[in-house]
Amino acid sequence: MVKLNKIYTKTGDDGTTGLVRGSRRLKYDLRVNCFGTVDEANSSIGVARLNTTSMPKVDNVLGRVQNDLFDLGSDLATPGDDPAGTPKSLRITPEQTIWLEQQIDHYNEGLAPLTSFVLPGGTALAAALHVARTVTRRAERLAVELVLTEPDVNPEAMVYLNRLSDLLFVLARVANANGRNDVLWTPGRYGHGSNPPETG
């Protein structure tokens, strides 16, 4: 059980932050940037959940994702193998990624076929999920770089983030009446001398 009594410790005033095993990294370090962006993605999902009142099943999915993202953050904040005689470190697992795939398959089944790329928007929930999706994509890019930079990174981290961004895209379409109210991209709509949209 995690117990946090003191909010500020002043140990980060020198521009470093502590990893799980006690070593410290600069706050702009790639690993810190990676798990910090995972935290940002988690926060974005929390904002999206403010709009799930009428969709409790989607809210339950997002709630589990938020918990899993804390697992992922702990994973990324724990470099190296477990020293002998110490408890096993928390790692994101293939089973957690498989669960995402199951959710994608379930919710994608009832969606209207895509006829174009989807613009981020529609309902408030859909728009918020698209924001969470793009933050997750950024976390994934950092995770890919981290996996290629530090040999002790769990590769399942980048797989999980890749799949999560797909799930968030699918759920954004679910929030737009199962895709029927998606805002679609029209290539070149306002180019080639056409009239721009009216502005107030």
C-alpha positions as CSV (number, residue, x, y, z in Angstrom):
1,M,0.0,0.0,0.0
2,V,1.4,3.4,-1.0
3,K,1.4,5.9,1.7
4,L,2.2,9.6,1.0
5,N,2.1,12.0,3.9
6,K,4.3,14.8,2.7
7,I,3.5,16.6,-0.6
8,Y,6.7,18.6,-0.9
9,T,10.2,17.3,-0.1
10,K,12.4,19.9,-1.7
11,T,14.6,17.1,-3.1
12,G,13.7,18.1,-6.6
13,D,14.7,21.8,-6.2
14,D,18.0,21.0,-7.9
15,G,16.2,20.0,-11.1
16,T,16.3,16.2,-10.5
17,T,13.7,13.6,-9.6
18,G,13.9,10.3,-7.9
19,L,13.3,7.0,-9.7
20,V,11.8,3.9,-7.9
21,R,15.2,2.4,-7.0
22,G,16.4,5.7,-5.5
23,S,18.7,6.9,-8.3
24,R,18.0,10.4,-9.6
25,R,17.6,11.9,-13.1
26,L,17.3,15.4,-14.4
27,K,13.7,16.4,-14.9
28,Y,14.2,16.7,-18.7
29,D,15.7,13.2,-18.9
30,L,14.1,11.0,-21.6
31,R,12.9,8.4,-19.0
32,V,11.3,11.1,-16.8
33,N,9.8,12.8,-19.9
34,C,8.3,9.5,-20.9
35,F,6.6,8.6,-17.6
36,G,5.6,12.2,-17.1
37,T,3.8,12.2,-20.5
38,V,2.1,8.9,-19.5
39,D,0.9,10.9,-16.4
40,E,-0.3,13.6,-18.7
41,A,-2.2,11.1,-20.8
42,N,-3.8,9.7,-17.7
43,S,-4.9,13.2,-16.6
44,S,-6.4,13.8,-20.1
45,I,-8.4,10.7,-19.7
46,G,-9.6,11.9,-16.3
47,V,-10.9,15.1,-18.0
48,A,-12.6,13.0,-20.6
49,R,-14.4,11.0,-17.9
50,L,-16.2,14.2,-16.8
51,N,-18.4,13.6,-19.9
52,T,-19.2,9.9,-19.5
53,T,-22.3,10.2,-17.3
54,S,-24.5,8.7,-20.0
55,M,-22.0,6.1,-21.0
56,P,-21.1,4.1,-17.8
57,K,-19.6,1.2,-19.6
58,V,-17.1,3.5,-21.4
59,D,-16.4,5.2,-18.1
60,N,-15.6,1.8,-16.5
61,V,-13.2,1.1,-19.4
62,L,-11.5,4.4,-18.9
63,G,-11.2,3.9,-15.2
64,R,-9.4,0.7,-15.7
65,V,-7.1,2.3,-18.2
66,Q,-6.2,5.0,-15.7
67,N,-5.2,2.4,-13.2
68,D,-3.1,0.6,-15.8
69,L,-1.4,3.8,-16.7
70,F,-0.2,4.1,-13.1
71,D,1.2,0.6,-13.5
72,L,2.9,1.8,-16.7
73,G,4.3,4.9,-15.0
74,S,5.8,2.8,-12.2
75,D,7.3,0.4,-14.8
76,L,9.0,3.3,-16.7
77,A,10.2,4.8,-13.4
78,T,11.9,1.5,-12.4
79,P,15.0,0.9,-14.5
80,G,17.0,-2.2,-14.4
81,D,16.5,-5.8,-13.3
82,D,15.2,-6.6,-9.8
83,P,18.1,-7.1,-7.3
84,A,18.3,-10.5,-5.7
85,G,16.0,-10.8,-2.7
86,T,13.8,-7.8,-3.5
87,P,10.1,-7.8,-4.4
88,K,9.3,-8.1,-8.1
89,S,8.9,-4.7,-9.8
90,L,5.5,-3.6,-11.2
91,R,5.6,-4.0,-15.0
92,I,2.9,-3.5,-17.6
93,T,2.0,-7.0,-19.0
94,P,0.9,-8.5,-22.3
95,E,-2.4,-9.4,-20.6
96,Q,-3.1,-5.7,-20.1
97,T,-2.5,-5.0,-23.7
98,I,-4.7,-8.0,-24.7
99,W,-7.5,-6.5,-22.6
100,L,-7.2,-3.3,-24.7
101,E,-7.4,-5.3,-27.9
102,Q,-10.6,-7.0,-26.6
103,Q,-12.1,-3.6,-25.9
104,I,-11.2,-2.3,-29.3
105,D,-12.8,-5.3,-31.0
106,H,-15.9,-5.0,-28.9
107,Y,-16.5,-1.3,-29.5
108,N,-15.4,-1.2,-33.1
109,E,-17.9,-3.9,-34.1
110,G,-20.8,-1.5,-33.9
111,L,-19.2,1.5,-35.6
112,A,-20.2,3.0,-38.9
113,P,-17.6,2.3,-41.6
114,L,-15.0,5.1,-42.1
115,T,-15.1,7.0,-45.4
116,S,-12.5,9.6,-44.5
117,F,-10.1,10.6,-41.8
118,V,-11.9,11.9,-38.7
119,L,-11.4,15.4,-37.4
120,P,-11.1,15.7,-33.6
121,G,-14.5,16.9,-32.5
122,G,-18.1,16.1,-32.3
123,T,-19.3,15.7,-28.8
124,A,-17.5,17.0,-25.7
125,L,-16.5,13.4,-24.8
126,A,-15.2,12.6,-28.3
127,A,-13.1,15.8,-28.4
128,A,-11.6,15.1,-25.0
129,L,-10.8,11.5,-26.0
130,H,-9.1,12.8,-29.1
131,V,-6.9,15.0,-26.9
132,A,-6.1,12.0,-24.7
133,R,-5.3,10.0,-27.8
134,T,-2.8,12.5,-29.1
135,V,-1.1,12.8,-25.7
136,T,-0.9,9.0,-25.6
137,R,0.7,9.0,-29.1
138,R,3.3,11.5,-27.8
139,A,4.0,9.1,-24.8
140,E,4.3,6.3,-27.3
141,R,6.9,8.2,-29.3
142,L,8.9,8.8,-26.2
143,A,8.6,5.2,-25.1
144,V,9.9,4.0,-28.5
145,E,12.9,6.3,-28.2
146,L,13.5,5.1,-24.6
147,V,13.3,1.4,-25.6
148,L,15.9,2.1,-28.3
149,T,18.1,4.2,-25.9
150,E,18.1,2.2,-22.7
151,P,18.3,-1.6,-23.0
152,D,16.5,-2.3,-19.7
153,V,13.1,-0.8,-20.7
154,N,10.1,-3.2,-20.8
155,P,9.1,-3.2,-24.6
156,E,5.5,-3.9,-23.6
157,A,5.3,-0.3,-22.6
158,M,5.3,1.0,-26.2
159,V,3.0,-1.8,-27.3
160,Y,0.5,-0.9,-24.6
161,L,0.6,2.8,-25.5
162,N,0.2,2.0,-29.2
163,R,-2.9,-0.1,-28.5
164,L,-4.3,2.5,-26.1
165,S,-4.3,5.2,-28.6
166,D,-6.3,3.0,-30.9
167,L,-8.8,2.3,-28.2
168,L,-9.2,6.0,-27.5
169,F,-9.8,6.6,-31.2
170,V,-12.5,3.9,-31.3
171,L,-14.2,5.3,-28.1
172,A,-14.2,8.8,-29.5
173,R,-16.2,7.4,-32.5
174,V,-18.5,5.6,-30.0
175,A,-19.1,9.0,-28.3
176,N,-20.1,10.4,-31.7
177,A,-23.2,8.1,-32.0
178,N,-21.1,5.1,-33.0
179,G,-19.4,7.1,-35.7
180,R,-22.6,8.5,-37.3
181,N,-21.8,12.0,-36.1
182,D,-18.1,11.9,-36.8
183,V,-16.6,15.1,-38.2
184,L,-14.9,14.0,-41.4
185,W,-12.0,15.5,-43.2
186,T,-12.7,16.8,-46.7
187,P,-9.4,17.1,-48.5
188,G,-8.8,20.5,-50.1
189,R,-12.2,21.8,-49.0
190,Y,-11.0,25.3,-48.4
191,G,-8.1,25.4,-50.9
192,H,-7.9,26.3,-54.6
193,G,-9.7,29.6,-54.4
194,S,-12.8,28.3,-52.5
195,N,-14.5,30.5,-50.0
196,P,-13.3,30.1,-46.4
197,P,-15.8,29.4,-43.7
198,E,-17.6,32.5,-42.3
199,T,-16.2,33.8,-39.1
200,G,-17.9,36.0,-36.5
